Amino acid sequence: MSKVERVTTVKNELLDIFMSINVAEHEKRSRSAAQRNLRARRGIELHQEFKQLERDIAELDDDEKH
C-alpha cells in the first residue's frame, strides 16, 4: 500500500469517526428535546387540570350556597 493510499484510508477512517460522533450527538440532542417537550406538555396539562378542578370546586360552593 502506497503512502497516498494509507493517507486516504486514514482520512476516510477519521471522516467515518467524525460522522459517527455527529450522528450520536444529534440523536442525544433529539432525545433531550423530546423529553423537554413531553415535560412541558405535561406541565401544561397539569395546569389545565388544576384550573378545571378549581372551577368545579367553585361551582360546588355556589350550588351549596343556593
C-alpha positions as semicolon CSV with decimal commas, in nm:
position;residue;x (nm);y (nm);z (nm)
1;M;0,000;0,000;0,000
2;S;0,142;0,335;-0,102
3;K;0,165;0,638;0,121
4;V;-0,116;0,809;-0,070
5;E;-0,342;0,507;-0,020
6;R;-0,262;0,495;0,352
7;V;-0,328;0,868;0,392
8;T;-0,656;0,829;0,205
9;T;-0,752;0,534;0,425
10;V;-0,672;0,728;0,742
11;K;-0,867;1,029;0,614
12;N;-1,167;0,809;0,539
13;E;-1,149;0,646;0,883
14;L;-1,129;0,987;1,051
15;L;-1,426;1,109;0,848
16;D;-1,625;0,799;0,949
17;I;-1,541;0,859;1,315
18;F;-1,635;1,225;1,288
19;M;-1,967;1,142;1,119
20;S;-2,045;0,880;1,385
21;I;-1,982;1,132;1,660
22;N;-2,206;1,386;1,488
23;V;-2,486;1,132;1,449
24;A;-2,459;1,032;1,816
25;E;-2,466;1,396;1,928
26;H;-2,766;1,467;1,705
27;E;-2,955;1,168;1,846
28;K;-2,876;1,279;2,201
29;R;-2,999;1,634;2,131
30;S;-3,314;1,496;1,970
31;R;-3,389;1,276;2,272
32;S;-3,330;1,570;2,508
33;A;-3,560;1,792;2,304
34;A;-3,830;1,526;2,302
35;Q;-3,806;1,487;2,679
36;R;-3,826;1,865;2,732
37;N;-4,131;1,882;2,506
38;L;-4,301;1,600;2,696
39;R;-4,232;1,767;3,032
40;A;-4,362;2,099;2,902
41;R;-4,675;1,941;2,757
42;R;-4,743;1,753;3,081
43;G;-4,692;2,074;3,278
44;I;-4,948;2,250;3,061
45;E;-5,191;1,959;3,102
46;L;-5,149;1,966;3,480
47;H;-5,208;2,341;3,485
48;Q;-5,528;2,298;3,284
49;E;-5,642;2,011;3,508
50;F;-5,590;2,224;3,821
51;K;-5,777;2,516;3,667
52;Q;-6,066;2,284;3,579
53;L;-6,069;2,145;3,933
54;E;-6,077;2,498;4,073
55;R;-6,376;2,581;3,851
56;D;-6,552;2,257;3,951
57;I;-6,495;2,328;4,321
58;A;-6,615;2,687;4,279
59;E;-6,934;2,560;4,114
60;L;-6,991;2,319;4,403
61;D;-6,951;2,603;4,651
62;D;-7,202;2,814;4,454
63;D;-7,452;2,526;4,444
64;E;-7,428;2,479;4,821
65;K;-7,495;2,849;4,884
66;H;-7,826;2,836;4,697
